[in-house]
Amino acid sequence: MLRPICAALAVALLCAPASAAPPTTEPSAPAQPASASRFIADPYPSTYRPIASTPVLLTNATVLTGAGTRLDGADVLLQDGRIVAVGANLAVPAGATRVDATGKWVTPGLIDVHSHLGVYPSPGVQAHSDGNEATAPTTPNVWAEHSVWPQDPGFATALAGGITSLQILPGSANLIGGRGVTLKNVPANTYQAMKFPGAPWGVKMACGENPKRVYGNKGGPATRMANVAGYRAAFIDASEYMKKNAPKDTLPRKRRWWQSEETPDSGGDTGGKRDLKLDTLAGAMNGDILVHIHCYRADEMTTMLDLAKEFGFKVAAFHHGVEAYKLADRLAADGVCGALWADWWGFKMEAFDGIQENIALVDRPANGCAIVHSDSEEGIQRLNQEAAKVIANAKRAGMDIAPERAIRWVTSNAAKSLGILDKTGTIEPGKMGDVVLWSGNPFSVYTKAEQVYVDGARVFDRNDPRLQPRSDFMLGQGVPATGGVQ
């Protein structure tokens, strides 16, 4: 469970116009076929614009690039919203702000792939409970972005912990809970002004106990076998829907039973017209919407991988997965990330068989993609420390993990699973200027995020109250600007 995005920044910054255009070196999105674009057309597009900023040169820092490299005594130049250069003794552009980072560390902005900020905001009252549409087992028609409350104070506290981007997901009551949305963690009055430009949607699915518990006395599913039957029925409907909406010249000469105009779909709910549920599932099968699955047990993860094979979609990441270590090699071979907790376990039966080395073992194969996620409005404030727990637990098991490798769990691997690695997640020329200046090694409990930059603009400064965003909701409440994060 979790909370959303942030607070209001200084008005001058919040209202500043866009500055940088994307660099010419950034790859353009591939053209979508007409049949695909129909399923992912966005009537609520991003209105995000980077905050205008002068060039910034962070000097003489220890830089973890997020791409597996550590650079000591290095500089990072941010200009026009982008990372322009990384290296030693960079020239200071005219009009640049020079920040002495001697003794400090610089990393990419942290990314949380599993957050409920905004859909379960603070204060946590029933009136704010907008994350689970628990009215039917499958609700891929709902979009989490339409529940996001931008004034959630949790966005500001997450920013103070170095979080620059995050995926907001529906809850896990349902077999298929709806679309998630990726946001830039900046103060705004609308979710669209936070919506990460060009990021694909994710669709949230859930295995195991949660759907059984919620729907067992409501007509089902009440068993794991009914869970799987529910997924299959939904994707069968989507398969039929896709074929009915395909261009006529792509249909096979011989009509199949599901293409008969006289035969309704298996759910009987499309009526021959557009269906929002099936749009989402069709987008997933086309590969345009990323599939994120709440799943704890290894056996259920393998079942979901088989389901993906049956219907032709790809799993971007299994979330929570306390037993992911049991199939680390298969996850790596299939290119599936494990978005996991450092040490949560045992709070229900399907979470019983967790071990503290889980993330380290998922990370171990050559192509392993391990991610530290929060699923918590508190954990998101110290995602770096959650990663530090993994390093410590791995070391006790005889696995030494260097900081330059571990930082990927909260930066580049997270960006990969969200489909935004071409834009952010590493400190490389051309990427968005999303970086964090830490007071020391980010994997130390004594370290804090001192400055946070989003698209090259300093949006948080621990030593400058003017750059400690506060939600409008918190104004006059008599609490610190960072909502208690000191």
N, C-alpha and C positions, 0 to 999 in steps of 0.2 A: 504494500500500500504506500501511498505517498502524496506529496503536495506539489504545487506548481510554482509559477514563476513570480516575479519579483516585485519590486518596489519601485517607487519613483525616484529617478536620479535627479541630479541638478537640472532645473528646468532648461537652462541654456543648452545642456548636453542633450536632453531628451528631445528637444524640438529642432536640433540641428539638422540641416539637409544632408542628403546622401553625398558621399564624396567619390569614392573610387569605383571605377568601372573594372570588371573582371579583366585579368591580364590576358593577352592574346594567346598565351601558352596554355591556358586552361582548356581541356577538351570540352567540346560542346556535347550536349546530351544527344544520344542517338535518336534519329527520327523514329517515331512510333507508327506502326501501321494503323490505318484508320479504325480497324476493329478494336485495336488495343486502346487507342486514345479515347474512345467512347467510354471505356470503363474507368478511366482515371482522369477525366476532365475535372478541373477544379473550379467550381463556382465561387470559392472563397479563397482567392489566391493571396500569397504573401504580399504584404505592403512594407515589409522590413526595409529599412534604409540604414546603412552604416552612419554612425555619428561622425561628423566632420572632425578631423584632428590634424595637428601638425606632426611632422616626422618625429619618431622617438628612437633613440639609440641606447640600448641597455648594454653596458660595457663591463668587461672583465668578470663574467659570470661563469659558473659551471652550468653548461647547457645540456639537457637531455632532449634530444631531437624528437623522440617518439618513433624514430625509424631505426632504433637499435644502436645509436651512436651517443657517446658522451664526449663533449668538448670542454676542456678546462681552459679558463682564461679567455673565453670567447665573447664576442659581441653579437647582438641581434638588432637588426635595423628594421623598423616598421615605418612604412610610408604609404600614403594613399590607401589605407585600409588593408595593406598586404604585408607579408614578410618579404623584404627585398633582398636581404643578404644575411648570412650567418658566417662568422669567422673571426679571426684575430685582427685587431687594429684597423677596424673599418673606419672609413672617413666619416666625419660628422657633416650631414647635409646642412645647407643654410637654413636657419630658422628651426633647427631640430632641438628637441628637449633631450638632454643627455642625463641618463640615470646611472649613477655609479653602483654597479651590482657586485662589487668586490666582496667575496665571502658569501655571496648569495647564489641561489640556483634559479634557472629559468626552464620552464617546461611548456609544452603546448597546453592550451586550456583544457581542463578536465571535462570529460563527457560522461554523463550518466545515461545508460541505455534503458533503465527501468525506473521511472519516476511516476508518481501520481500527484505531483504538485499541481495545483490549480483545479484538479477534479476532486481531490480530497484535501482542500486547503485548511489552513489554520484561521480561526479556531475550528477544532474538529467537532462540529455539531451536525445534527441531522440535516439542517437546512443547506449545509455545504456538501452533503454526500452525493456526488454526481459522477462517481466512477464506475458503478455497476448497474447496467440496465437489466436487472434480474427479473424480467417479465417473460422471458423465453430463453431456452437453452442456447439458441443460436441467434445472435443479433449483429451480424456483420454490417448491417445498415447504419449503425450509429458510429459517430466520429467523436473521438475524445476531445478534439479541438473545440467542439461546440459546448463543452462543459468547462473549459479552462477559464478560471477567474484570474486575470492578470495581476490583481491586487493581493494575491496570496503572499503573506510576509515570508513564506518559505523560499521564494525566489531570491530574495535579498540575502538570506542566510546561506543559501547555496552558493551565491556569487562570492560571498566572503570566504567560502571554502575552495574557491578556484574553479567552480563549475561555469563553463561558458556556453555549453550546449547540452540539451537533454531531451530524451524521448518521453513524452507523456502518453501513458497507456491507459486503456480502460482496466477495470479490475478483473479478477479471475474467477468470478462466479459462473461464467458461461463457457460452454464448449468453444464458442467463437464469440468474443466479446466486442468486436468492432475495430475500427481503425485507430491507430496511434498517430501522433504527430511529433515531429522534431522541431524544437524551438531554440532560438538564440536567447541566452539569458540576459536580456536587457529590459529596463523598465519601459512599460508601454501601457496604453489604455485599452488596447484590443489584442486579442491573441494573434490576429493577422499581422500586427506590427512586430510580433516576436517570431513568426513562422519562418523557419530556416529556408531561405530561397533555394529552390531546386532539390530539396531533400525529398526522397520518396516516402510515401506513407508506409507504415507497418500495420499488419493485422495481428491482433492478439488472440491466441488460442490458449486453452487450458486443459491439462490432463488431470486424471486422478480424482482426488478426494473432493475438491471444491465443487465441481458441478454436481457430484453425487449428493453432497451435503445440502446444497441449495435447492436442488430439484427432486430429491428422492421422495419427498412427500407432496410434490406438485405435479405428479404425472410423469416424472422421469426426466433425464436418465437417473437410475438408481444404482447402476452397476458400471464397472469399467467397460464391459462388453457393449452396454448401451451407449456409453460415451463414444466409442469407436463407430458404432452404427450411426450415431448422430452426425459425426464428421462426414462419414461417407455419403449419407443422404444429402447433406448440404452441398458437397462437391459434385455429386451426380447432377443435382439441379443446376449447378453452375456450368457443368460441362454441356448440358442440353441448351442452356441459355446462350452460351458462347456460340454454339453451332447455329442456333436460330438467328443470332445477330451477325454471323459471318457473312462477308460478301458472297453473293450467289456463285461467282465463278470459282470460289475456293471449296465449294461443297462437292463431295463425291457424286459421280453420275447416278449411282443407285441410292435412293433415299433410305436412311436408316430409320428404325422405329421411333427414335427420339426426335426425328425431324418431321414427323407427321403433323400436319396442322390439326388433325382431329384428336391427337393424343396429348393430353395435358402433361406438364412436367410432374415429377413424382411428388412435389409438395403442393401442386395445384395452386400456386400463388403468384405466378407471373402474369397470367391473363393475357399473354402475348404482348405486354408492354414493358417498359423499363422497370427494373426491380433493383432497389438500392442494395439489398442484401447480396444479390448475385453479381452486381457490378463489382463489389469488393472482392468476392471470391474469384471472379473471372480475372480481375486485375492481378490477383496472387498467382493464378495459374499461368498467366502471361509473363510473369516475372517482373511486373511493374510495381507491385505492392509486396513488401518484404514480410515474411512470415516469422513471427516471434512467438515461441510456445513456452508457457509456464508448465514445467514438467520436472518432477523430482526423481523418479525411479529410472534406472537404466533400462529395464524391460519396456517401460512405456515410451522412453525416447526411441528405442529401436522400432516400436510399433508405429510411432509418428513418422519416422524416416521411411518406413514401408508405405505409409499412407501418402507421403509426399511423392514417392515413386509411382504409386498407383495413379495419382491425379496430376502428376507433372509439375508440381510446385517445388520450390526450394526453401528449406528451413534456414533462415538467417542466423538464428540463435535459439538455443534452449536456455530459458531463464530459471534460476534457482538451482536446478539440477544437482542436488547434493550427492547423487550417485554418478555424476558425469565422469569421474575418474575411472569407473569400470569400463567405459568405452571411449577413452581418450583417443585411441588410435583410429577408431571408426569416425569419430567426429572430425579429426584432422583429415582423414582420407576423403570425407564427403564435403569438406570445406564449411563445416558448421561451427559456429562459435559457441562457447559456453559462457553465459553471463551469470555470474555466480556470487554468492556471499563468501566472505572470508571464513566465517565460522558459525553461522546460524545453523542449527540442526535440532532434531528431537522434539520439536513443538507439536508434531503430529506424526502418525505412523509412517507416512511416506517420506518424512524427513528424518527418519530414525538412523539410517545407515550412512550418515555423513562423516567425513574425516576432515581434519584441518589442512591436510595437504591437497585437497581437491583441486584448487585452482592451479597449484604448481604442477600437478600431474597432467591436467588438461593442457597446460602450456608446454609440456615437455616434448611432444612430438615435433618434428621439423616444421610441419605446417599447422601446429596447434594454434588455436585462437581463443585465448582465455581473456575474460573481461571481469573486472570487479564492478558490481552494480550495487545500488543501495536498497531500493524498494522501501525507503524510509525517509521521512522529512528530516530526521536527525542524522542518519547515516550519510546522507548526501552532503552534509556540511563538512565531513572529514573523510572523504573517499580515499584520499592519499593515505590516511592512517589505516583504513581497512586493507589497502594494498600492503602496507607495512606489516600487518599481521601475517599475511601470506608469506612474505619474505622470511619472517622469524620462524614460522612453523615449518617452512621448507628447510631452513637451515638445521633445525633440530632433527630433521629426517635425512640429513646428509646432502641436501640440494642447495648449493649456493647460487643465488639469483642476483645478478648485478642490477643496480638502479636503472641503467639504460635499457634493460630488458623489462623490468617490472613496470616502468612508466607506460609501456604499451597497453597494459591492462585497463588503463583509465583514459587513454588517448587514442592511438591509432587503431587498436583492435576494436574499440568501441565505435570509432568512425566507420570502420569497415563494415560492421554489422548493420549500421544505419544507412549505408550507401552514400556516405558523404566524405570518404577518405580522399577523394580528388580535390576537396575544398578545405578540409581542416583535419586536425588530428596529429600533425607533425609540424616541426619547425623547419620548413623548406621554402626556398624562394617561390613566390607565386601563390602560396597558400594564404588563407585568411589570417589576419594579424590577431589571432586568438592565442594569447600567451599569459603565463602566470609568473610573477617574480616572487620567489619564496625566500623567507628569512634564512633558510639553510637547506639541508638535505630534506626533500619533501617526504621522505619516509622515516623521519624522526618525529616522535610525539611532541617535541619541543618546537617544531617548525610551524609557522603560520604563513598563509598567503598575504604578502604585503601589498602587492599591486596586481590587478587583473585588467587585462586589455582584451577588448572585443573589437575585431576589425580595426585594430591599431589605436582605438580610443581607450584611454584609461577610465574605466567605469567603476573601479573600486580602488580605494587607497586606505589602508588601515590607519595611516597617520594623518589623514585629512578628512575631517568630518563632512566636508562638502561633497566628498566622493564616497559616501557610505549610504547607498540608496535605501529609502524607506518607502514602504507601501503607503498609499493614501489611507488605507484602513488603520495603520498604526499611528498616524499623526495625532498628537495629543494624548497618546496612551502612556507616556512617561517611561518608555523603555529605550535602551540603547539603539542607535541607528541600525546596527547589525543584528538586531533582534536577539541579543544575548550572546552572540558569537564574539568572544573577546580574544 
